[in-house]
Amino acid sequence: MKAIKKFIYAWISQKFMGGCSSYNSLETRKGCRSKEQARDVFSKGSIPHAQGKIFFNPWVAHQFAKEHGFPLVIKPNVSGFSRGSHFPITSYGQLYKAIFLAKLWWPTTVVEQYLQGKNYRVVVIKGQVMSVIERFAPFVMGDGKTTIHQLIDQENVVRESMKLFPCISPLKKNAITVKFLKKQNLTLDDIPAEGEVITLFYRISLAPGGVVKTIDKTTISMKNTALFLKVLDLFDANILGIDVIFEHDITKDYSDQKCIFLEVNSRPYLKMHDYPRFGKKEDLTPYFKQLEQLDISQADIF
């Protein structure tokens, strides 16, 4: 079994982790590979996180839904870039469909409570926050006179002019988009009202057309910053990409709102921080210089 897992991990690294940093030791990376590991550390360190379970048998997820109610999230226990994740799940039908799709990626699966709020990736290194971005699912904003079809074309022109490709993907008008719009009683030919946000896909990920916004690190509350650095220490890491949802905003103390830490990434995808759709691009060179000085044990072994 160990040999099989080693092969799978190596294949994932080669196939899907281009552009991801490698500044942690093998021991640290091994401790961050699954959602279950992260949940255990969060629990021991009193870090706010969603209630959830790791399961192989779908009946476990059914019972979890019965106990905790909806909405929920289903995701593979091992994954990256939100692959295989499905949310918000609001019915048992959606639950079983999501379980099937998630298990195509990894046999063990996570079910956990879902929080509607703002989704952030916080990158921390020893003693400081390196970069913070807010992440958005693919969307367009209406102007009261342009169809969704045309809004998608306009947005893709903007992205191209900003030279965001290929790190940030263009918005799509494929069957998946059409199906997702249909769930909202919309079509590509509908005209959204001025200021109306139309979500084109549920997943907060770059591949289907999601985008990021840089957040001024100086606006983050000191209490939140201290919590992020605590998470870094709990995992004994040099760098972590922390995925966290705040009910209202990252500038407000986590203790004054609902907040859940989702997972940590020991090899965070730092390339996307250079391609914000909103906000100003940061110069992260000083942080990289600091990281390059580290003597990292078994950095090239996955």
Salt bridges, closest charged atoms under 4 A:
GLU67 OE2 - HIS68 NE2 3.74
GLU112 OE1 - ARG39 NH2 3.31
GLU112 OE2 - LYS75 NZ 2.79
ASP153 OD2 - HIS149 ND1 3.65
ASP153 OD1 - LYS173 NZ 2.69
GLU155 OE2 - ARG159 NE 2.76
GLU155 OE2 - ARG277 NE 2.86
ASP243 OD1 - ARG121 NE 2.55
ASP243 OD1 - ARG135 NH2 3.55
GLU247 OE1 - HIS248 NE2 3.69
ASP249 OD2 - LYS118 NZ 3.19
GLU263 OE1 - LYS35 NZ 3.67
GLU282 OE2 - LYS217 NZ 2.63
